[in-house]
């Protein structure tokens, strides 16, 4: 990774699918691009990424390595580190400061910093996350199809998750854990789909060797399970955006908070924010988006950024064209002025 200049057309903050897709698009548009990447992708614990047409089952880190190589092939530069602050400059551009104190400038910013999955504080959950502790059935459902799955209730999505995962297996147990009791209609739906409900707080996940084998309740009872579904809290990595005045918005389901995100202009599908010149894409603004959707969002944002720069470049060119012509100061004119000045000086010396 390198950094060859101090001012770029676009600085991309975040090197995941959205950021690298944006960098690729902008580099192919002959824009100077710098990607600042902290190197901590959200899906790093997962062994494979799914539903990415043409790259089904690709390891996430392999996908990102390929993306970096493709963007670099068109001239994008990469630098590893955290962008900790950004400020608007008087000329409309931006100054981005990294954790080591170094800074670069950009005409536009594309922020694709993603989110952090805050997991339930149940022993075993964090250790098994991305392997047999899961969240999205479209990402991992096929891999645990027809196997015993447990749903760890922890928010308003519990019943929804149980009914959804029932599509992949007929052995689903919903652990109510610390969640409030469900309503009659919800119990009827669960019963109709043969989803068992277990009351009592979950104490830990049981692991044998390197395999999840069950869910242990506070009373000591162990319910055999081979995979457990949790509801993380989706917290946007919004620090650098907050330094620009873009505060995170609370993400709610059924009136209950389950995370945060940075809102984009609802009238702009490309991800423009309230700060002119700043775009967002990927999970930082759409917590539910999958990898392929984040890549598409990066492409849309990059296209909008390039058109915004084209508009600015055109405006400046028109202003320059309309400006009064200034006669060229020829070499002959310069010699005449120099000779006149020297002559005046010699004349002055003779009179002394």
C-alpha positions in Angstrom: 0.0 0.0 0.0 1.3 3.4 -0.9 0.4 7.1 -1.0 1.8 9.1 -3.9 0.1 12.5 -3.6 -1.5 14.8 -1.0 -4.7 15.7 -2.9 -7.0 13.3 -4.7 -10.2 13.5 -6.6 -11.7 11.1 -4.2 -10.7 9.5 -0.9 -12.6 6.3 -0.1 -12.7 5.5 3.6 -13.3 1.8 4.1 -11.9 -1.0 2.0 -14.8 -3.5 2.0 -17.0 -4.5 -0.9 -18.7 -1.1 -1.2 -15.4 0.9 -0.9 -13.4 -1.2 -3.3 -16.3 -1.3 -5.8 -16.4 2.5 -5.7 -12.6 2.8 -6.0 -12.7 0.5 -9.0 -15.4 2.5 -10.7 -13.7 5.9 -10.0 -10.3 4.7 -11.1 -11.7 3.4 -14.4 -13.2 6.9 -14.8 -9.6 8.2 -14.6 -10.0 9.8 -11.2 -7.2 9.9 -8.7 -8.4 7.7 -5.8 -7.0 6.8 -2.4 -8.5 4.0 -0.3 -7.9 4.2 3.5 -8.7 0.8 5.0 -8.5 -0.2 8.7 -8.2 -3.9 7.6 -11.0 -5.2 9.9 -13.9 -6.3 7.6 -17.1 -7.3 9.3 -17.3 -10.7 7.6 -13.7 -11.7 8.4 -14.9 -14.5 10.8 -16.9 -16.2 8.1 -15.2 -18.8 5.9 -17.3 -18.0 2.8 -19.4 -15.3 1.3 -22.6 -16.3 -0.5 -25.2 -15.0 -3.0 -22.4 -13.1 -4.9 -23.2 -14.0 -8.5 -20.1 -15.5 -10.2 -18.2 -15.7 -6.9 -20.5 -17.9 -4.8 -18.8 -19.4 -1.8 -15.7 -17.2 -2.1 -13.7 -16.6 1.1 -14.4 -13.0 2.1 -10.7 -12.1 2.5 -10.0 -13.6 -0.9 -12.7 -11.5 -2.5 -11.3 -8.3 -0.9 -7.8 -9.1 -2.0 -9.0 -9.5 -5.6 -10.9 -6.2 -5.3 -7.8 -4.4 -4.1 -5.8 -5.8 -7.0 -8.4 -4.9 -9.6 -8.8 -1.3 -8.3 -5.0 -0.9 -8.0 -4.7 -2.1 -11.6 -6.5 1.1 -12.7 -4.4 3.3 -10.5 -6.2 3.4 -7.2 -3.8 3.7 -4.2 -4.3 1.9 -0.9 -3.1 2.8 2.5 -3.8 0.8 5.7 -5.0 2.6 8.8 -8.0 4.3 10.4 -9.3 7.7 9.3 -10.2 9.4 12.5 -11.4 12.8 11.4 -12.3 14.9 8.4 -13.0 18.6 7.9 -14.5 20.7 5.1 -12.0 23.0 3.4 -12.9 26.6 2.2 -12.5 25.4 -1.4 -15.2 22.7 -1.0 -12.8 19.9 -0.6 -11.9 17.9 2.5 -8.9 17.1 4.7 -8.8 13.6 6.1 -6.6 12.8 9.1 -5.4 9.3 9.9 -4.6 7.8 13.3 -0.9 8.4 12.8 -1.5 12.1 12.4 -0.9 12.2 8.6 -3.4 13.9 6.4 -4.5 14.0 2.8 -7.0 16.2 0.9 -9.8 15.2 -1.4 -12.3 16.9 -3.6 -14.9 14.3 -2.6 -15.4 11.6 0.1 -16.9 8.2 -0.2 -17.3 6.6 3.3 -17.9 2.9 3.4 -16.8 2.1 7.0 -19.5 -0.5 7.6 -20.7 -1.5 11.0 -19.8 -3.5 14.1 -21.9 -6.5 15.2 -22.4 -6.2 18.9 -23.2 -9.7 20.1 -25.2 -10.9 23.1 -23.0 -11.4 26.2 -23.6 -15.1 26.4 -20.4 -17.3 26.8 -19.5 -19.0 23.6 -21.4 -16.6 21.2 -18.5 -14.4 20.3 -16.1 -17.3 20.1 -18.3 -19.2 17.6 -19.5 -16.1 15.6 -19.5 -16.6 11.9 -19.1 -20.4 12.2 -22.0 -21.9 13.9 -23.3 -18.8 15.6 -25.1 -17.0 12.8 -27.5 -14.2 11.9 -28.5 -14.2 8.3 -30.2 -17.3 6.8 -29.5 -16.1 3.3 -25.8 -16.1 4.1 -25.6 -19.3 6.1 -28.9 -21.1 6.0 -27.9 -23.6 3.3 -24.8 -24.6 5.3 -27.0 -25.7 8.3 -30.0 -26.9 6.4 -31.9 -29.8 8.0 -29.9 -29.5 11.2 -31.0 -28.6 14.8 -31.0 -24.8 15.0 -31.6 -22.6 18.1 -32.8 -19.0 18.0 -31.5 -16.9 20.9 -34.2 -14.3 21.5 -32.8 -10.9 22.4 -35.0 -8.3 20.7 -38.0 -7.7 18.5 -36.8 -9.9 15.7 -36.9 -13.3 17.6 -40.2 -14.7 16.3 -39.4 -13.3 12.8 -36.0 -15.1 12.9 -37.6 -18.4 14.1 -40.2 -18.4 11.3 -37.6 -17.4 8.7 -35.0 -20.1 9.7 -37.8 -22.7 9.7 -37.5 -22.5 5.9 -34.1 -24.2 6.0 -34.8 -26.8 8.8 -37.8 -28.4 10.5 -35.9 -28.5 13.8 -36.0 -25.0 15.2 -36.1 -24.2 19.0 -36.7 -20.6 20.1 -35.0 -19.8 23.4 -36.9 -16.9 25.0 -33.8 -16.0 27.1 -34.3 -12.4 28.4 -37.0 -11.4 25.9 -40.4 -10.4 26.9 -43.2 -13.0 26.6 -44.6 -13.3 23.1 -48.2 -12.5 22.1 -50.9 -15.1 21.5 -50.7 -14.6 17.7 -47.0 -15.1 17.7 -47.3 -18.3 19.8 -49.9 -19.6 17.3 -47.6 -18.9 14.4 -44.8 -20.7 16.1 -46.9 -23.7 16.9 -48.3 -23.8 13.4 -44.7 -24.1 12.1 -43.7 -26.6 14.8 -41.2 -24.2 16.4 -40.7 -25.1 20.1 -40.3 -22.3 22.6 -38.0 -22.8 25.7 -38.4 -20.5 28.6 -35.5 -19.6 30.9 -32.3 -17.7 30.5 -29.5 -19.1 28.5 -26.2 -19.5 30.5 -23.8 -20.5 27.7 -23.2 -22.4 24.5 -21.9 -26.0 24.8 -18.9 -26.7 22.6 -17.3 -30.1 22.1 -13.9 -30.0 20.4 -14.4 -27.4 17.7 -18.1 -28.0 17.3 -21.1 -26.4 18.9 -23.3 -29.1 20.4 -25.9 -27.5 22.6 -27.4 -24.6 24.5 -27.1 -24.7 28.3 -29.9 -23.0 30.4 -29.3 -21.3 33.7 -30.8 -24.3 35.5 -28.2 -26.6 33.9 -30.4 -28.3 31.2 -28.7 -28.6 27.9 -30.7 -28.6 24.7 -28.8 -30.2 21.8 -28.2 -27.7 18.9 -25.7 -27.6 16.0 -26.2 -23.9 15.2 -27.5 -20.9 17.1 -29.0 -17.7 15.6 -28.5 -14.4 17.4 -29.6 -10.8 16.8 -26.6 -8.5 17.0 -26.9 -4.8 17.6 -25.7 -3.2 14.3 -23.6 -0.2 15.3 -22.4 2.0 12.4 -18.7 2.8 12.3 -19.5 6.5 12.1 -16.7 8.2 13.9 -15.2 10.0 10.9 -18.6 11.0 9.6 -19.5 12.5 13.0 -16.5 14.8 12.8 -18.3 16.2 9.7 -21.5 16.7 11.6 -23.3 13.6 10.4 -24.8 12.0 13.5 -26.0 8.4 13.4 -29.7 7.6 13.2 -31.2 4.9 15.5 -32.2 1.8 13.6 -35.6 0.5 15.0 -37.7 -2.6 14.6 -41.2 -2.6 16.1 -40.3 0.6 18.0 -37.2 -1.0 19.6 -33.6 0.1 18.8 -31.4 -2.6 17.2 -28.6 -0.4 16.0 -27.5 2.7 14.2 -26.7 3.9 10.7 -25.8 7.1 8.8 -28.8 8.3 6.9 -28.4 9.3 3.2 -30.6 11.7 1.3 -33.9 9.7 0.8 -34.3 11.4 -2.6 -30.8 10.2 -3.8 -30.4 6.5 -4.3 -26.7 6.9 -4.8 -26.0 7.7 -1.1 -25.4 11.5 -0.9 -25.5 12.9 2.6 -26.4 16.2 4.1 -22.8 17.3 3.7 -22.2 18.3 0.1 -19.4 16.3 -1.3 -19.8 13.3 1.0 -21.4 10.0 0.0 -22.0 6.8 2.0 -22.5 3.2 0.8 -22.7 -0.3 2.3 -23.5 -1.3 5.8 -22.7 2.1 7.4 -25.9 3.4 5.8 -27.8 0.1 5.1 -27.2 -2.3 8.0 -29.2 -5.1 6.3 -27.3 -5.1 3.0 -25.4 -8.2 1.9 -22.0 -8.2 0.2 -23.3 -8.1 -3.4 -25.7 -5.2 -2.5 -22.9 -3.3 -0.9 -20.7 -3.7 -4.0 -23.6 -2.4 -6.1 -24.1 0.6 -3.7 -20.4 1.5 -4.1 -20.8 1.5 -7.9 -23.8 3.8 -7.7 -22.1 6.2 -5.3 -19.0 6.3 -7.4 -21.0 7.1 -10.6 -22.7 9.9 -8.8 -19.4 11.3 -7.4 -17.8 11.2 -10.9 -20.8 13.1 -12.4 -20.6 15.6 -9.6 -16.9 16.2 -10.4 -17.6 16.4 -14.1 -20.2 19.1 -13.4 -17.6 21.0 -11.3 -14.9 20.6 -13.9 -17.2 21.9 -16.6 -18.3 24.9 -14.5 -14.6 25.8 -13.9 -13.8 25.4 -17.6 -16.7 27.7 -18.6 -15.6 30.3 -16.1 -12.1 30.2 -17.5 -13.3 30.5 -21.1 -15.4 33.5 -20.2 -12.6 35.3 -18.3 -11.0 38.3 -20.2 -8.1 37.2 -22.3 -4.7 38.4 -20.8 -2.0 39.1 -23.4 1.0 36.8 -23.3 4.1 38.5 -21.8 6.5 37.7 -24.6 10.3 37.2 -24.1 10.9 40.3 -26.3 8.7 42.5 -24.1 10.5 41.1 -21.0 13.9 42.1 -22.5 12.7 45.6 -23.3 11.5 46.1 -19.7 14.8 44.8 -18.3 16.9 47.0 -20.6 14.7 50.0 -19.6 15.2 49.4 -15.9 18.9 48.9 -16.3 19.2 52.0 -18.4 17.4 54.1 -15.8 19.7 52.8 -13.1 22.9 53.7 -15.2 21.5 57.1 -15.9 20.9 57.7 -12.2 24.5 56.7 -11.3 25.9 59.1 -13.9 24.0 62.1 -12.4 25.4 61.4 -8.9 
